[in-house]
Amino acid sequence: MAKKKGFESSLKALEDAVSRLEEGDLELEESLKTFEQGVKSAAECRKALAKVELQVETLLKQPDGSLSREAFDE
């Protein structure tokens, strides 16, 4: 089973793919392969961010000085 990438490694892979494509020096087949890798890395980044968003909590200061936790909401 393949090990899942972390957000940072997926973001780095996406940045690398974009950089290679922007250079414009790739053959058509290599460009397609690089584009596919970039799309996959972008999807991994979106998935990781969505997971973290669900885990984020906001700390709110109450009038008495205590803190209460609430789920992150946009």
Secondary structure, DSSP 8 states (H G I E B T S, - for coil): ------HHHHHHHHHHHHHHHHHT-S-HHHHHHHHHHHHHHHHHHHHHHHHHHHH-EEEEE-TTS-EEEEE---
